[in-house]
Amino acid sequence: MKHILFTVAPVNHNGDFIYLIQNASLVVKLVLLLLLSFSIISWAIIIFKLMEYSRARKNSARFLDFFRKNKNFSDVYNAKGLYGNNPLGEIFRYGFQEISQQTASGQKMDALDLESVQRALMRASNQEITRFERLNGFLATCASATPFIGLFGTVWGIMTSFQQIGIQMNANLATVAPGIAEALIATALGLFAAIPAVVFYNLLLNKLKVLICTMEDFVLEFLNLSEKLR
């Protein structure tokens, strides 16, 4: 009776990214985890800021249309439904409250202190700009830092490859390939985190500039109407 022997060829995992990550050094794993965290957080910020700027633009357009149709400041102030995520509404509220405080103290409209009104409007405008700039700095940090973090992982992976050459006294491709592969994964993930952050940071910056111009125009329009009330 003949015995048939079956031999199983070893499975080559060198091209399997999951296998490479699982067998990477601890430092490279931490680098990849850090880059992945940066990427997830930056995408969450991108989606949130795009939605926030879109709502602000639409609500500002609605408020501005209502403001121009109703020259009575009291009617505009009482329209509370127009103030949600609306920078123009906040600026108007500060200006109207300043005018109300001056008139409540017995001061007549013809003696209205427009400089105080302007300071109140600018204070509200600066607060709104600060609010809309919030979290944008993280995208700038992600765009500038993640390529260098990925580069650190790359350098560490290459160092690992050279260590394997020294330990095994063998410089063939099978010895150095895993370390170089995990190094290149770190580089790729660093770029994957950095490129969207750069693109959307510039996009959000342009949208913010449009909102700032809208707020500056509204401040001037409010001051012009306030001057006609004197």
Secondary structure, 3 states (H helix, E strand, C coil): CCCCCCCCCCCCCCCCHHHHHHCCCHHHHHHHHHHHHHHHHHHHHHHHHHHHHHHHHHHHHHHHHHHHHCCCHHHHHHCHHHCCCCHHHHHHHHHHHHHHHHHHCCCCHHHCCHHHHHHHHHHHHHHHHHHHHCCHHHHHHHHHHHHHHHHHHHHHHHHHHHHHHHHHCCCCHHHHHHHHHHHHHHHHHHHHHHHHHHHHHHHHHHHHHHHHHHHHHHHHHHHHHHHHCC
